[in-house]
Amino acid sequence: MRNFARRGSTLLPWLLAGLLAAAPAATPSWGLAVQPLNVVGTLPSAEWEAYRSRFVEDNGRVVDNANGNISHSEGQGYGLLLALAANDRVTFEKIWTFIFTELLIRDDGLVAWKWDPAARPRVTDSNNATDGDILIAYALAKAATAWKEPRYAAAAQKLARAIGKNTFGRIGGSVFLLPGAEGFNEGERPDGPVVNLSYWVFEAFPVLAGLAPEYKWNSVWREGVGLLQQATSGRIRLPADWISIQRRMQTKPADGFPPEFGYNSLRIPLYLLRAGMTDLEWLRALRQRWSAGNEGVAVVNVVTGNIRERLTDQGYTILSAALACALDGTPVPEGLKTFQPQLYYPSTLYLMTKSWLGEKHPQCV
Amino acid sequence: MRLTSSAITIAVLGLGFTAIAQQQGPAEGQPPSTAPSAPSSNQPQVDESALRYFASQGDTRRVNAEIARLRALYPNWTPPSDLSQLSAGAVAADPIIERLWNLYKEDRVAEVRAAIAERQSSDPNWKPPDELVTALDTVEARRRLVNASDSGQWRTVLTVATENPNLLTCMNVDVLWRVAEAFAKTGQPDRTRDVYTYLLTNCANPGERLATLQKALALLPDNQVADLLQFERKTGDEPDNFDSIRGELARRRVERAANDETMTASAEDLATVDRLIRSSDEPGPVLVLAWYNYHHGNPARALELFKTALDRNGGGKAAEGYAMSLRALERLVEAEAFAYDWRDRAPANMKIYLDVATALLAQDPPPRLEARIVSRIVPVVASQRFPDGAQAIGWYSYNTGQYQRAREWFRQALKWRADDEPSAYGLALSAQQLNDRANFNAIVAQWRDRSERIADLAAGATPRASRQRVSQGQLLQPADREPQVSVRSVSVRTEAPRAFVERSTVEAEPRLRRGGHRTCVMTRNSKGLAPDTALTLGWCLMEADRPMEAVDAFDQAIRRGSARTREEAAYGKSLAYLRKNLTAEAAVAAAQTPQTGGRRIELSASILGQRALAAYRDGRYVEAILALSERARIVPEQTDLMLIRGWSYYRLGRYDDAEKIFRAVQRTGSSKEAGVGLNAVMEARYPTRQ
C-alpha cells in the first residue's frame, strides 16, 4: 500500500504521551511467536456479503472507493484473505483472476501495485508494493491448502520466490523488507534504505518460508520486530509510517513523508495480534494510549506527539477493542458488533479484525 | 477471411523458446521440439463443442475465430464443411456448459473461472471441457501479454508468448507485433525481424501487413526494413502497397546524407523526397532536402527550400537553415535582418544570429552598415556574452577608426574568453593607436610568448608602423561612414617565417596568385563559407602568417569545392603545415587531393627537406640521410641540405662520405661552412694531433 488519503474524524482529547521505556529486545523464533491461523470460515457470510457487494466488482476488482475507485495489490490481497475467511471460493477465484491478468505482469514476478480504471494503460505505476505481494502470496498459499487447488499453490510459490529475490534488502548484517523493489534501497534515495513497518504481515512469514525456504524469511521477520522496538523507543513511543533505517540503531522518519503514526501503521498492532505476537510490551503501551479514557485511535505526529486526526470509523476503533480483548479479555462493545461498511480501508480493517476475533477470541464478540 | 497456417505458430514459437532460453537459462523453458511436434504426432480428438455452440448461436465471427484457433492447434484438422449442420441440437447437454460459454462470449473471464471453481467445489469430479479451459487460458494469456507490453514488462511478454503458442497466429496480429517489440526491447532485433517475416509470409490482411512494416520502421535498422519489402504482394485480390515505406526509407537516407557531407544521396532517393514534398503540406521532407542541399554545396537551392519549409510552418529549424543559407551565399545583411527576428525562438536560432552578426561585422573591408543594425547587434552580443561577437565589434570599430571602442570590445572579448589571441592582438593594436603604453605593455607582457605577431608588434617592425600611421588619419571617423583601407593588413608578414627549406617557392605561390589582395575576412569560423571564398581566405591568412587558421579555411574549401578548388586548397593546406614545421600533417594534406606534377614535386621536396631537418635535429641521422636521398631523386640538392647530409655522415662516423660531401660544398663556393666540416672530419680522424 502507499499513502492513500484515509478519512476519519476526531473524538477524544490527547492526554498523555508514551509511558514506558523500551522493552528489552526479544528475539523469539517464530515457532514460538507466530501462531498459525486457520482463516477459513472465520467470517460470517452476512458481513462478507456486505463487503463483497460494496467493494468487489464481478471481474474480481477490489475497489478503493476513497481513492478515485482505483485498485491496488494490497486491496486485492485483503480481498483474497477475506474471501477465504468467508469460504467464498467464487469470489476468491474472481479476485485472483483479476490479479493474474491485470497486475501480475512484472518481469520480476511481483505484482504491479496500482490500477486506475480512468487511466490508459490502467497500471499507472508498475512498481510493486511488498505488503500487497505478501498478502496475495499468503492468501493463495492458505487457499491452496484449504481448497486443495494446485494452481493457487504454484502461484503462491512463484510469488514467494519473487518476494524473497527482489524485496529483501541488506544493510550491515541484517536483512529487511523493502517496501518496493525499486526506489527505497540504499543509494536509491538519500536517506535510503526506507522501510514501512506495516508491510511486515508477520503471520505470513512462516507460510512463505515454507514455499521459498531459500530466502531468509526468519531473519526478515526478526528484523521487523527489532526495528519496531527501535522505532517505538522514543518519547512518543509510536513509529512513523515511513522510516529511514540508514542508521539502524537510530531510525528516523523518512524524508518526504509526514513524520506520522498514520493509516499505514495502524495495521501493525493488527498484524501482531493476528500472528499471536502479543508479548510485545509496546502493545500494552498502545492499548493504554488507545483506551477510551485516553486519546484513542489517532494519526499522531511522532516527533511532537500532536494529534492530527482522530479516527472514529468502526474499522479503526475495533483495532483498539481487539487489543483490549487480546490483552485483558475485554469484550468488544456492542456498538462495534454490527458491520456498517462505507469506505474500503476501514471496512477492510474491520473484517480483518473480526475474522481474527472470530477464530481466536469468539468470547469477545 | 483467410486463415493462418500453423507454420507461424511453430516458427515464432521456436524463436520464442530460443529467446526465453537465452534469458532464463534452459531449466525453465520447454524444449523447443515438444510444442510444435505434439499436435501432429498423435492425432488428438478435436473438441468442436465451442465451434458447435457458436455456430448454433449464429455467431459467425467467433465461429471463424474458433476454426482458426483449432487449425493453429491441429494442422491436420479440417473444419466441418457445412456449418448449417451444426444445429442447436448438437450443443452439449450440460446446461452449465452453455452458461460458461455465454459468459466467455461476453468476455467475462473471471466469472467463468469462478463458476468452474464453484461447480468443482460441489462436484470435485466435474471437469470443464478442455476447449473451454484452453479458450480461457488463451484469453487470459492475451490480456497478460497486452498489459505487460503496455507497462514495458518485455520479459513477461516473451514468457507469456512462449507458454501460450496458440496466441501467435494471424488471428492475433496485435500480439505478434507486441512480441516483436518485446524482442526488440530486449536486445534481440533479429528475432523481431523474424516475427515480422513470418507475419508477412503468412498473414493476409493488407492493412495489417502495411502496419507491420510501419512497426518495423520504428524498431528495426533501415536495411532490415528494406529487406522486408521483398514480401510485398503485388498480385491477388488485395495487393500490398508499400510505397509509403519506401518513401520513408528514402527520406531517412537523404536525411542521413543531409547531415553528413561525405555521404551522397542517390538521385532516386532525392526524387522520392521531392515527390514526398509535392504530395504533402508537411515541412518535414522539405527540411530534409533543404539541409541536404545546404550541406552539399548548394545554398541557393537550400534557401528556396527553407523558404518553403517556413511557409509550411517549419518553425525555428527552418529559420535556422534559412539564415545559414543566406550566410553561405554571403548575403549577410539579409541574413542578419532575418535571423534577428528569429533569435529568441530557440538556442540554435540565437547561435546562428550571433554567427551571422559576427560575420557581418567582421567583413574586411568593413561594410557600410546602418547605425541601427550595429546598435541592435551590440546588446545581443552583450547579453549572450559571446566572445566572437565582441571581437568582431572590436575589429569593426578598429577598422572604422573607433579605437577606444575597439579597445573596450577586445577587452570584453578577452574577459569572456581569456585565450582569444586575435582579441589580444586587436587590443594591442588599439592600445598602440591610442598611444596607450600602459595597456600595450601589459598585453605584450602577457602574450609575447604565445603570439608571434604580438611579440613582433612590441619589437616595432618599421614597415608595420608606417602602415599604421596611414590609417590614423581616420581615427575619428564614425562607424557608419565608409571605411578606408583596413588597418588589419598590417598583420601581413613581409618576411617569411620559419620555412627553412624552399622558402622562396612556398611563399611566392600565394603572392603570385592573389596579387594585391592582402586583407582577410575576420571570421573565426570558416564553416559556412562558399568554397572559393574559403580558398581566398586561406591564402589571405597564409599571407598574414596565420597558417593554422589558414588550415581551417583550406579545409572548408576541400570539403565543398570543385576538384580544382580542392586541389589548390590541399596545396595551400600542405604549405600551411610546412610553415608550422608540421611535416607529417603536410604530407597527409598533400595526399588528400591529387596535385599536378609541378606542385607535387614542390610539395614533396619541401616535405622531405623538413623531414630530413627534423630527423637531424633529433639525432636520427640515418633517417635524415634517407629523406635527403629520397628528395635528391626528385630535385637537385641545395647547399644547405648538402651540409646537413655531410654532418649526418660525420655523426655516423662515415668520415669518407662526410669529407666527400664537404668538399663538394666547398666547390660550390660555400667554403666557410665546408671548411668547418672538413676540420671536424680531420679532428675525428686524427684526434691525437695537437
Interface residues (C-beta under 8 A of the other chain):
Chain A: D58 N59 G60 R89 V90 T91 F92 E93 K94 W96 T97 F98 F100 T101 E102 L104 I105 R106 D107 A112 R120 P121 R122 V123 S126 W147 E149
Chain B: R108 V109 A110 E111 R113 A114 A115 I116 A117 E118 S121 E140 R143 R144 N147 A148 D150 S151 G152 Q153 W154 R155 T156
